[in-house]
């Protein structure tokens, strides 16, 4: 079972299953008649994650980073309130500063109590190499991510130090989900990766260098094999299906043995009995996490990681969203889409039921862009072809190509932050990403940084018939049965895993909070 963090109460401020889906938890404030009771104890109050760092300094200069969680807002922003238990919440604050020299630990605990600002944490940093460097601060409660912010510092020779602005990010809630574990994977300037398992136990980061160097070439070979396996799969229970499953399992075992540090494997087994979901935060193209098959001399899990546990992902800059409002569903089906696309739309409209209004079918890029930039609320479902190359993703619409750069305005303006839609991109390689200057570029990071509440896409080319079955099963569990995002995706995988050796059930990458639920 998972161990509590030193000095904390197990499951402090955790919410019961029914409360996890309540308006109170998603930040809409206390129920009618309850505000005064919470206000007396300081329970309902908005919170900000705040950081201060100089924005300019010469090399060799100590530049302390100060982090605090405060009440309210100093810039006039109206923040939503949420419950905070009387004993407070103990957060783990982590700092990622790959181009600066750490003068001490880059993770510290911070106690947040009702009715007061937290103490100020000090992280010691020193400038080294000239350039513009990014420092990322993240807050976790148990194994649950609760918020992050970024600061930049310009290091130049013969320049004076200059204070930077106070940076802040709203925290929607400090509640955590017992059993959720986060694996934070960060790439350092030397090419090595830092793996850190975050749960109610705090583990130190483990530095790990992939022998393959840039893992993309290896991953491309794996995805190409899985593409060919999907294309040749056929229904049945014969030898071919058994051998396909065995080959898939061996790929997963090899990935677990060679792409995950030994120390993290041991930590995972220590936590395994108490894990209810796994969230991967960081450089997602390092490993196809859903394909991992945990196995060593002494332990074997219940199959592939993504058929054993709900596995979700989180991109940098993605906010935590626990309720996805689905008042309507719009479908994107451009000319030249797979023959099954129209069948998929018909089947999914039926599965969603009368409670989800028909938002129409879109065929033109201009219509899709206008919908997104206008703050679309509900479900946006793509049933189409997606071409993925070294240049990135592209969908051919009736009026021209549509690619992730077409979401740049929505991303920078946060067009979807008020509506928090669910985006399901049911197309080949729709979760693929490429490097783009200082960040990654793909459908998932663009939609999520624009404010989407969750994103579902695929890691490699998939079969159209299997894609329809997965989507139908996912919506059945998520909308009709009311299961959360993590559980609905897990059940959808299990529903289609015996399709003649077809690996499509492991191809889906789900981004969001595993505890997020559909709301009316």
DOPA-307611 format. One line per field, with one value per residue (C-alpha): residue number from 1; residue in three letters; x, z, y. Coordinates in nm, 3 decimals, padded with zeros to 5 digits, always signed. Each point is the difference from the previous one (the first is absolute). Example, Ala and Ser with C-alpha at 12.3 -4.5 7.8 and 13.67 -1.06 7.14 Angstrom:
BEGIN
seq: [1, 2]
type: [Ala, Ser]
c1: [+01.230, +00.137]
c3: [+00.780, -00.066]
c2: [-00.450, +00.344]
END
This chain:
BEGIN
seq: [1, 2, 3, 4, 5, 6, 7, 8, 9, 10, 11, 12, 13, 14, 15, 16, 17, 18, 19, 20, 21, 22, 23, 24, 25, 26, 27, 28, 29, 30, 31, 32, 33, 34, 35, 36, 37, 38, 39, 40, 41, 42, 43, 44, 45, 46, 47, 48, 49, 50, 51, 52, 53, 54, 55, 56, 57, 58, 59, 60, 61, 62, 63, 64, 65, 66, 67, 68, 69, 70, 71, 72, 73, 74, 75, 76, 77, 78, 79, 80, 81, 82, 83, 84, 85, 86, 87, 88, 89, 90, 91, 92, 93, 94, 95, 96, 97, 98, 99, 100, 101, 102, 103, 104, 105, 106, 107, 108, 109, 110, 111, 112, 113, 114, 115, 116, 117, 118, 119, 120, 121, 122, 123, 124, 125, 126, 127, 128, 129, 130, 131, 132, 133, 134, 135, 136, 137, 138, 139, 140, 141, 142, 143, 144, 145, 146, 147, 148, 149, 150, 151, 152, 153, 154, 155, 156, 157, 158, 159, 160, 161, 162, 163, 164, 165, 166, 167, 168, 169, 170, 171, 172, 173, 174, 175, 176, 177, 178, 179, 180, 181, 182, 183, 184, 185, 186, 187, 188, 189, 190, 191, 192, 193, 194, 195, 196, 197, 198, 199, 200, 201, 202, 203, 204, 205, 206, 207, 208, 209, 210, 211, 212, 213, 214, 215, 216, 217, 218, 219, 220, 221, 222, 223, 224, 225, 226, 227, 228, 229, 230, 231, 232, 233, 234, 235, 236, 237, 238, 239, 240, 241, 242, 243, 244, 245, 246, 247, 248, 249, 250, 251, 252, 253, 254, 255, 256, 257, 258, 259, 260, 261, 262, 263, 264, 265, 266, 267, 268, 269, 270, 271, 272, 273, 274, 275, 276, 277, 278, 279, 280, 281, 282, 283, 284, 285, 286, 287, 288, 289, 290, 291, 292, 293, 294, 295, 296, 297, 298, 299, 300, 301, 302, 303, 304, 305, 306, 307, 308, 309, 310, 311, 312, 313, 314, 315, 316, 317, 318, 319, 320, 321, 322, 323, 324, 325, 326, 327, 328, 329, 330, 331, 332, 333, 334, 335, 336, 337, 338, 339, 340, 341, 342, 343, 344, 345, 346, 347, 348, 349, 350, 351, 352, 353, 354, 355, 356, 357, 358, 359, 360, 361, 362, 363, 364, 365, 366, 367, 368, 369, 370, 371, 372, 373, 374, 375, 376, 377, 378, 379, 380, 381, 382, 383, 384, 385, 386, 387, 388, 389, 390, 391, 392, 393, 394, 395, 396, 397, 398, 399, 400, 401, 402, 403, 404, 405, 406, 407, 408, 409, 410, 411, 412, 413, 414, 415, 416, 417, 418, 419, 420, 421, 422, 423, 424, 425, 426, 427, 428, 429, 430, 431, 432, 433, 434, 435, 436, 437, 438, 439, 440, 441, 442, 443, 444, 445, 446, 447, 448, 449, 450, 451, 452, 453, 454, 455, 456, 457, 458, 459, 460, 461, 462, 463, 464, 465, 466, 467, 468, 469, 470, 471, 472, 473, 474, 475, 476, 477, 478, 479, 480, 481, 482, 483, 484, 485, 486, 487, 488, 489, 490, 491, 492, 493, 494, 495, 496, 497, 498, 499, 500, 501, 502, 503, 504, 505, 506, 507, 508, 509, 510, 511, 512, 513, 514, 515, 516, 517, 518, 519, 520]
type: [Unk, Unk, Unk, Unk, Unk, Unk, Unk, Unk, Unk, Unk, Unk, Unk, Unk, Unk, Unk, Unk, Unk, Unk, Unk, Unk, Unk, Unk, Unk, Unk, Unk, Unk, Unk, Unk, Unk, Unk, Unk, Unk, Unk, Unk, Unk, Unk, Unk, Unk, Unk, Unk, Unk, Unk, Unk, Unk, Unk, Unk, Unk, Unk, Unk, Unk, Unk, Unk, Unk, Unk, Unk, Unk, Unk, Unk, Unk, Unk, Unk, Unk, Unk, Unk, Unk, Unk, Unk, Unk, Unk, Unk, Unk, Unk, Unk, Unk, Unk, Unk, Unk, Unk, Unk, Unk, Unk, Unk, Unk, Unk, Unk, Unk, Unk, Unk, Unk, Unk, Unk, Unk, Unk, Unk, Unk, Unk, Unk, Unk, Unk, Unk, Unk, Unk, Unk, Unk, Unk, Unk, Unk, Unk, Unk, Unk, Unk, Unk, Unk, Unk, Unk, Unk, Unk, Unk, Unk, Unk, Unk, Unk, Unk, Unk, Unk, Unk, Unk, Unk, Unk, Unk, Unk, Unk, Unk, Unk, Unk, Unk, Unk, Unk, Unk, Unk, Unk, Unk, Unk, Unk, Unk, Unk, Unk, Unk, Unk, Unk, Unk, Unk, Unk, Unk, Unk, Unk, Unk, Unk, Unk, Unk, Unk, Unk, Unk, Unk, Unk, Unk, Unk, Unk, Unk, Unk, Unk, Unk, Unk, Unk, Unk, Unk, Unk, Unk, Unk, Unk, Unk, Unk, Unk, Unk, Unk, Unk, Unk, Unk, Unk, Unk, Unk, Unk, Unk, Unk, Unk, Unk, Unk, Unk, Unk, Unk, Unk, Unk, Unk, Unk, Unk, Unk, Unk, Unk, Unk, Unk, Unk, Unk, Unk, Unk, Unk, Unk, Unk, Unk, Unk, Unk, Unk, Unk, Unk, Unk, Unk, Unk, Unk, Unk, Unk, Unk, Unk, Unk, Unk, Unk, Unk, Unk, Unk, Unk, Unk, Unk, Unk, Unk, Unk, Unk, Unk, Unk, Unk, Unk, Unk, Unk, Unk, Unk, Unk, Unk, Unk, Unk, Unk, Unk, Unk, Unk, Unk, Unk, Unk, Unk, Unk, Unk, Unk, Unk, Unk, Unk, Unk, Unk, Unk, Unk, Unk, Unk, Unk, Unk, Unk, Unk, Unk, Unk, Unk, Unk, Unk, Unk, Unk, Unk, Unk, Unk, Unk, Unk, Unk, Unk, Unk, Unk, Unk, Unk, Unk, Unk, Unk, Unk, Unk, Unk, Unk, Unk, Unk, Unk, Unk, Unk, Unk, Unk, Unk, Unk, Unk, Unk, Unk, Unk, Unk, Unk, Unk, Unk, Unk, Unk, Unk, Unk, Unk, Unk, Unk, Unk, Unk, Unk, Unk, Unk, Unk, Unk, Unk, Unk, Unk, Unk, Unk, Unk, Unk, Unk, Unk, Unk, Unk, Unk, Unk, Unk, Unk, Unk, Unk, Unk, Unk, Unk, Unk, Unk, Unk, Unk, Unk, Unk, Unk, Unk, Unk, Unk, Unk, Unk, Unk, Unk, Unk, Unk, Unk, Unk, Unk, Unk, Unk, Unk, Unk, Unk, Unk, Unk, Unk, Unk, Unk, Unk, Unk, Unk, Unk, Unk, Unk, Unk, Unk, Unk, Unk, Unk, Unk, Unk, Unk, Unk, Unk, Unk, Unk, Unk, Unk, Unk, Unk, Unk, Unk, Unk, Unk, Unk, Unk, Unk, Unk, Unk, Unk, Unk, Unk, Unk, Unk, Unk, Unk, Unk, Unk, Unk, Unk, Unk, Unk, Unk, Unk, Unk, Unk, Unk, Unk, Unk, Unk, Unk, Unk, Unk, Unk, Unk, Unk, Unk, Unk, Unk, Unk, Unk, Unk, Unk, Unk, Unk, Unk, Unk, Unk, Unk, Unk, Unk, Unk, Unk, Unk, Unk, Unk, Unk, Unk, Unk, Unk, Unk, Unk, Unk, Unk, Unk, Unk, Unk, Unk, Unk, Unk, Unk, Unk, Unk, Unk, Unk, Unk, Unk, Unk, Unk, Unk, Unk, Unk, Unk, Unk, Unk, Unk, Unk, Unk, Unk, Unk, Unk, Unk, Unk, Unk, Unk, Unk, Unk, Unk, Unk, Unk, Unk, Unk, Unk, Unk, Unk, Unk, Unk, Unk, Unk, Unk, Unk, Unk, Unk]
c1: [+00.000, +00.108, +00.174, -00.101, +00.238, +00.206, -00.188, -00.329, -00.332, -00.087, -00.254, -00.017, -00.257, -00.073, -00.353, -00.240, -00.106, -00.324, +00.167, +00.267, -00.265, -00.172, -00.010, +00.178, +00.305, +00.027, +00.011, -00.356, -00.021, -00.193, -00.356, -00.285, -00.012, +00.349, +00.219, -00.026, +00.100, +00.310, +00.083, +00.010, +00.275, +00.174, -00.088, -00.129, +00.260, +00.180, +00.369, +00.291, +00.335, +00.244, +00.370, +00.266, +00.325, +00.230, -00.057, +00.360, +00.339, +00.366, +00.162, +00.116, -00.270, -00.214, -00.367, -00.231, -00.347, -00.279, -00.323, -00.316, -00.371, -00.207, -00.365, -00.191, +00.156, +00.206, -00.082, -00.376, -00.061, -00.316, +00.090, -00.232, -00.005, +00.039, -00.006, +00.313, -00.010, +00.077, +00.332, +00.104, +00.171, +00.364, +00.129, +00.320, +00.155, +00.243, +00.224, +00.137, +00.290, +00.207, +00.237, +00.068, +00.215, -00.198, +00.144, -00.221, -00.300, -00.244, -00.297, -00.143, -00.321, -00.240, -00.285, -00.311, -00.234, -00.348, -00.022, +00.364, +00.269, +00.256, +00.360, +00.244, +00.229, +00.347, +00.175, +00.367, +00.103, +00.311, +00.034, +00.259, -00.034, -00.121, -00.340, -00.371, -00.087, -00.336, -00.075, -00.314, -00.169, -00.254, -00.220, -00.121, -00.228, +00.080, +00.039, -00.246, +00.116, -00.168, +00.174, +00.308, +00.158, +00.306, +00.258, +00.273, +00.340, +00.238, +00.366, +00.238, +00.356, +00.065, -00.366, -00.142, -00.253, -00.358, -00.298, -00.274, -00.375, -00.191, -00.147, -00.313, -00.225, -00.347, -00.051, -00.343, +00.009, +00.246, -00.198, +00.184, -00.114, +00.123, +00.196, +00.087, +00.371, +00.186, +00.317, +00.182, +00.247, +00.221, +00.284, +00.320, +00.234, +00.248, -00.263, -00.051, -00.349, -00.125, -00.264, -00.190, -00.289, -00.233, -00.255, -00.083, +00.364, +00.256, +00.271, +00.314, +00.048, +00.203, +00.235, -00.012, +00.170, -00.156, +00.261, -00.175, +00.068, -00.292, -00.267, -00.214, +00.168, -00.066, -00.358, -00.059, +00.111, -00.238, -00.290, +00.069, -00.018, -00.325, -00.144, +00.075, -00.142, -00.325, -00.028, +00.033, -00.205, -00.309, -00.275, +00.043, +00.170, +00.255, +00.377, +00.052, -00.190, +00.186, +00.334, -00.094, -00.089, +00.326, +00.204, -00.185, +00.064, +00.371, +00.022, -00.162, +00.227, +00.310, -00.113, -00.059, +00.341, +00.203, -00.189, -00.091, +00.275, +00.043, -00.065, -00.331, -00.098, +00.060, -00.198, -00.286, -00.022, +00.007, -00.304, -00.175, -00.264, -00.128, +00.018, -00.336, +00.129, +00.329, +00.057, +00.311, +00.118, +00.282, +00.181, -00.253, +00.191, +00.263, -00.199, -00.341, -00.113, -00.324, +00.203, +00.206, -00.039, +00.133, +00.191, +00.316, +00.139, -00.237, -00.304, -00.245, -00.295, -00.338, +00.116, +00.096, +00.008, -00.294, -00.219, +00.084, -00.042, -00.147, +00.299, -00.033, +00.244, +00.051, +00.184, +00.193, -00.231, -00.314, -00.234, -00.178, -00.365, -00.228, -00.334, -00.063, -00.327, -00.151, -00.312, +00.057, +00.219, +00.145, +00.168, +00.280, -00.025, +00.174, -00.029, +00.217, -00.042, -00.006, -00.319, -00.083, +00.000, -00.369, -00.087, +00.209, -00.187, -00.338, +00.098, +00.150, -00.297, -00.217, +00.238, +00.012, -00.380, -00.247, +00.166, +00.289, -00.124, +00.107, +00.258, +00.016, +00.264, +00.285, +00.193, +00.184, +00.309, -00.150, -00.304, +00.212, +00.232, -00.293, -00.161, +00.318, +00.095, -00.357, +00.038, -00.183, -00.159, -00.072, +00.153, +00.203, +00.046, +00.225, -00.066, +00.245, +00.346, +00.300, +00.328, +00.299, +00.355, +00.321, -00.171, -00.288, -00.371, -00.237, -00.367, -00.121, -00.325, -00.237, +00.162, +00.363, +00.238, -00.059, +00.294, +00.091, +00.141, -00.357, -00.072, +00.270, -00.242, -00.231, +00.297, +00.145, -00.339, -00.124, -00.315, -00.121, +00.082, -00.352, -00.173, +00.249, -00.118, +00.089, +00.189, +00.004, +00.226, -00.082, +00.256, +00.338, +00.292, -00.206, +00.199, +00.330, +00.226, +00.304, +00.259, -00.084, +00.254, -00.026, -00.299, -00.180, -00.263, -00.295, -00.376, +00.005, +00.225, -00.167, -00.356, +00.091, +00.193, -00.296, -00.205, -00.155, -00.094, +00.115, +00.136, -00.010, +00.219, +00.208, +00.373, +00.023, -00.223, -00.311, -00.273, -00.320, -00.226, +00.188, +00.006, -00.380, -00.031, +00.235, -00.183, -00.338, +00.118, +00.169, -00.311, -00.218, +00.208, +00.079, -00.338, -00.268, +00.147, +00.157, +00.347, +00.297, +00.246, +00.258, -00.244, -00.194, +00.319, +00.108, -00.333, +00.006, +00.344, -00.116, -00.309, +00.203, +00.321, -00.100, -00.030, +00.212, +00.331, -00.075, +00.203, -00.235, -00.126, +00.344, +00.042, -00.224, +00.164, -00.234, +00.092, -00.175, -00.080, -00.083, -00.274, -00.171, -00.366, -00.261, -00.230, -00.343]
c3: [+00.000, -00.053, +00.293, +00.135, -00.040, +00.310, +00.239, -00.189, +00.069, -00.252, -00.253, +00.150, -00.186, -00.226, -00.133, +00.002, -00.343, -00.011, +00.114, -00.268, -00.257, +00.194, -00.101, +00.324, -00.105, -00.344, +00.158, -00.024, +00.373, +00.286, -00.032, +00.090, +00.372, +00.056, -00.069, +00.348, +00.165, -00.219, +00.022, +00.380, -00.023, -00.295, -00.210, -00.318, -00.142, -00.330, -00.019, -00.224, -00.063, +00.006, -00.096, -00.018, -00.197, -00.149, -00.374, -00.086, +00.155, -00.100, +00.006, +00.340, +00.191, +00.271, -00.089, +00.271, -00.103, +00.251, -00.009, +00.204, -00.007, +00.080, +00.051, -00.254, -00.282, -00.010, -00.362, +00.020, -00.145, +00.128, +00.118, +00.081, +00.352, +00.124, +00.327, +00.212, +00.298, +00.346, +00.019, -00.329, -00.295, -00.028, -00.351, -00.170, -00.202, -00.273, -00.209, -00.345, -00.094, -00.255, -00.096, +00.352, +00.276, +00.298, +00.336, +00.195, -00.035, -00.275, +00.184, +00.333, +00.196, +00.060, +00.250, -00.107, +00.290, -00.007, +00.051, -00.066, -00.264, +00.008, +00.103, -00.276, -00.138, -00.123, -00.272, -00.060, -00.366, -00.171, -00.356, -00.219, -00.378, -00.189, -00.165, +00.077, +00.248, +00.124, +00.359, +00.066, +00.341, +00.058, +00.299, +00.087, +00.275, +00.052, -00.353, -00.144, -00.201, +00.120, -00.188, -00.168, -00.119, -00.201, +00.030, -00.242, +00.081, -00.248, +00.080, -00.162, +00.075, +00.131, +00.081, +00.342, +00.172, -00.049, +00.205, -00.186, +00.047, +00.254, -00.193, +00.103, -00.111, +00.142, +00.179, -00.081, +00.297, +00.241, +00.025, -00.100, -00.111, +00.225, -00.205, -00.285, -00.077, -00.232, -00.190, -00.084, -00.288, -00.079, -00.249, +00.112, -00.210, -00.032, -00.152, +00.316, +00.140, +00.355, +00.108, +00.322, +00.141, +00.205, +00.237, +00.368, +00.036, -00.134, -00.206, -00.118, -00.375, -00.182, -00.278, -00.298, -00.338, -00.285, -00.182, -00.328, +00.047, -00.181, +00.055, -00.290, -00.254, +00.217, +00.064, -00.372, -00.062, +00.269, -00.137, -00.353, +00.119, +00.187, -00.310, -00.207, +00.272, +00.007, -00.380, -00.016, +00.310, -00.055, +00.238, +00.145, +00.278, -00.198, +00.016, -00.181, +00.268, +00.279, -00.161, -00.059, +00.368, +00.100, -00.220, +00.141, +00.353, -00.071, -00.131, +00.322, +00.225, -00.184, +00.033, +00.373, +00.050, -00.202, +00.001, +00.370, +00.265, +00.240, +00.300, -00.148, -00.072, +00.368, +00.114, -00.229, +00.151, +00.351, -00.092, -00.232, +00.242, +00.070, -00.350, -00.151, -00.299, -00.154, -00.150, -00.213, -00.005, -00.222, -00.317, -00.145, -00.310, +00.217, +00.051, -00.116, +00.361, -00.082, -00.154, +00.314, +00.139, +00.361, +00.071, +00.186, +00.191, +00.294, -00.132, -00.287, -00.035, -00.152, -00.359, -00.183, +00.219, -00.190, +00.034, +00.368, +00.110, -00.137, -00.169, -00.097, -00.112, +00.078, -00.215, +00.125, +00.060, +00.022, +00.283, +00.224, -00.101, +00.193, -00.173, -00.377, -00.104, -00.305, -00.101, -00.371, -00.237, -00.329, -00.247, -00.247, -00.311, -00.303, -00.352, -00.054, +00.358, +00.055, -00.122, +00.360, +00.108, -00.075, +00.175, +00.296, +00.026, -00.016, +00.262, +00.236, -00.021, +00.103, +00.282, +00.136, +00.029, -00.005, +00.291, -00.231, -00.275, -00.361, -00.079, -00.369, -00.232, -00.121, -00.324, -00.039, +00.180, +00.037, +00.181, +00.239, +00.075, +00.063, +00.233, +00.204, +00.016, +00.104, +00.313, -00.100, +00.292, -00.002, -00.198, -00.318, -00.175, -00.305, -00.223, -00.287, -00.140, +00.168, -00.190, +00.235, -00.129, +00.130, -00.072, +00.235, -00.033, -00.274, -00.080, -00.353, +00.030, -00.278, -00.010, +00.057, +00.248, +00.374, +00.236, +00.364, -00.089, -00.092, +00.375, +00.094, +00.053, +00.211, +00.201, +00.075, +00.073, +00.208, -00.210, +00.163, +00.366, +00.089, -00.172, +00.060, -00.286, -00.053, -00.329, -00.143, -00.306, -00.142, -00.279, -00.067, +00.208, +00.132, +00.327, -00.186, +00.078, -00.157, +00.144, -00.069, +00.123, +00.382, +00.028, -00.165, -00.269, -00.049, +00.027, +00.368, +00.139, -00.218, +00.101, +00.367, +00.025, -00.166, +00.297, -00.101, +00.304, -00.148, -00.324, -00.144, -00.298, -00.144, +00.008, -00.319, -00.305, +00.098, -00.169, -00.071, +00.120, +00.329, +00.040, -00.023, +00.262, +00.238, -00.032, +00.048, +00.312, +00.139, -00.032, +00.139, +00.318, +00.029, -00.086, +00.039, +00.303, +00.161, +00.052, +00.027, -00.282, +00.122, +00.062, -00.324, -00.206, +00.185, -00.066, -00.366, -00.042, +00.157, -00.221, -00.324, +00.100, -00.161, -00.362, -00.184, +00.138, -00.088, +00.235, -00.048, +00.360, +00.126, -00.258, +00.178, +00.207, +00.244, +00.135, +00.302, +00.363, +00.056, +00.241, -00.249, -00.058, -00.253, +00.136, -00.137]
c2: [+00.000, +00.359, +00.166, +00.342, +00.292, +00.061, +00.223, -00.013, -00.161, -00.273, +00.122, +00.351, +00.212, -00.294, -00.007, -00.296, -00.133, +00.197, +00.323, -00.036, +00.083, +00.274, +00.368, +00.080, -00.196, +00.158, +00.343, +00.134, +00.065, -00.161, -00.128, +00.239, +00.062, -00.143, +00.305, +00.147, -00.326, -00.026, +00.370, -00.018, -00.257, +00.161, -00.305, +00.163, +00.232, +00.056, -00.082, +00.099, -00.165, +00.292, +00.021, +00.271, -00.023, +00.265, +00.035, +00.099, -00.076, -00.052, -00.347, -00.123, +00.188, -00.162, +00.049, -00.136, -00.111, +00.072, -00.202, +00.043, -00.088, +00.308, +00.086, +00.208, +00.197, +00.316, +00.081, +00.025, -00.345, -00.168, -00.349, -00.287, -00.134, -00.356, -00.194, -00.032, -00.235, +00.136, -00.184, +00.158, -00.161, -00.099, +00.065, -00.109, +00.284, -00.106, +00.227, -00.081, +00.231, -00.193, +00.284, +00.129, -00.145, -00.128, +00.105, -00.239, -00.226, +00.093, -00.144, +00.109, -00.051, +00.289, -00.001, +00.195, +00.084, +00.158, +00.373, +00.089, +00.018, -00.277, +00.045, +00.098, -00.269, +00.098, -00.200, +00.081, +00.039, +00.136, +00.125, -00.173, +00.013, +00.309, -00.020, +00.011, -00.275, -00.130, -00.101, -00.204, -00.027, -00.277, -00.085, -00.350, -00.127, -00.366, -00.132, +00.252, +00.301, +00.322, +00.283, +00.144, +00.323, +00.099, +00.277, +00.103, +00.145, +00.160, -00.064, +00.250, +00.102, +00.352, +00.069, +00.089, -00.223, +00.116, -00.111, -00.181, +00.036, -00.204, -00.293, -00.183, -00.284, -00.074, -00.331, -00.141, -00.239, -00.159, -00.323, -00.315, -00.341, -00.284, -00.250, +00.235, -00.015, +00.237, -00.087, +00.324, -00.038, +00.300, +00.038, +00.171, +00.217, -00.290, -00.231, -00.205, -00.046, +00.043, -00.254, +00.072, -00.200, +00.221, -00.152, +00.037, -00.101, +00.247, -00.170, +00.176, +00.055, -00.265, +00.109, -00.234, +00.012, -00.195, -00.208, +00.076, +00.372, +00.159, -00.263, +00.119, -00.229, -00.306, +00.107, +00.049, -00.361, -00.123, +00.205, -00.123, -00.360, +00.069, +00.168, -00.310, -00.225, +00.200, -00.011, -00.380, -00.087, -00.214, -00.114, -00.345, -00.189, -00.197, -00.021, +00.332, +00.190, -00.179, +00.074, +00.365, +00.036, -00.169, +00.235, +00.301, -00.122, -00.045, +00.355, +00.124, -00.205, +00.123, +00.361, -00.042, -00.161, +00.251, +00.331, +00.030, +00.042, -00.293, +00.225, +00.121, -00.361, -00.086, +00.305, -00.097, -00.349, +00.150, +00.209, -00.248, -00.131, +00.351, +00.153, +00.087, +00.202, +00.111, +00.344, +00.060, +00.360, +00.117, -00.103, -00.242, -00.102, -00.168, -00.320, -00.128, -00.036, -00.181, -00.284, -00.073, -00.352, +00.000, -00.321, -00.095, -00.298, +00.044, +00.186, -00.006, +00.233, -00.071, +00.038, +00.319, +00.307, +00.155, -00.311, -00.032, +00.364, +00.320, +00.170, +00.367, +00.268, +00.366, +00.254, +00.301, +00.294, -00.213, +00.095, -00.245, -00.046, -00.232, +00.063, -00.009, +00.159, -00.172, +00.195, -00.073, -00.202, +00.123, -00.235, +00.075, -00.220, +00.157, -00.141, -00.308, -00.126, -00.379, -00.169, -00.088, +00.367, +00.062, -00.325, +00.116, +00.330, -00.174, -00.256, +00.257, +00.235, -00.293, -00.094, +00.356, +00.014, +00.286, +00.182, +00.099, +00.230, -00.044, +00.269, -00.091, -00.146, +00.221, -00.046, +00.332, +00.128, +00.348, -00.138, -00.206, +00.294, +00.234, -00.254, -00.041, +00.369, +00.079, -00.214, -00.319, -00.182, -00.372, -00.285, +00.054, -00.336, -00.047, -00.303, +00.041, -00.068, +00.166, +00.003, -00.005, +00.057, +00.155, +00.333, -00.081, -00.073, +00.113, -00.057, +00.079, +00.198, +00.107, +00.346, -00.098, -00.159, +00.033, -00.052, +00.078, +00.343, +00.098, -00.022, +00.254, +00.290, -00.215, -00.126, +00.343, +00.156, -00.292, -00.018, -00.323, +00.076, +00.106, -00.293, -00.287, -00.228, -00.365, -00.052, -00.353, -00.017, -00.343, -00.007, -00.160, +00.130, +00.293, -00.002, +00.035, +00.296, +00.165, +00.240, +00.365, +00.254, -00.006, -00.235, -00.289, +00.041, -00.231, -00.018, -00.096, +00.278, +00.264, -00.089, -00.043, +00.327, +00.171, -00.120, -00.333, -00.204, -00.332, -00.143, -00.352, -00.095, -00.284, -00.069, -00.205, -00.073, -00.195, -00.200, +00.193, -00.281, -00.031, +00.378, +00.007, -00.276, +00.180, +00.333, -00.163, -00.186, +00.312, +00.220, -00.276, -00.016, +00.372, +00.152, -00.267, -00.180, +00.308, -00.148, +00.234, +00.062, -00.249, -00.283, +00.059, -00.020, -00.314, -00.173, +00.107, -00.158, -00.323, -00.005, -00.017, -00.178, -00.331, +00.111, -00.256, +00.124, +00.363, +00.229, +00.299, -00.033, +00.109, +00.278, +00.250, +00.275, +00.174, +00.345, +00.148, -00.064, -00.368, +00.107, +00.234, -00.079, +00.105, +00.270, +00.101]
END
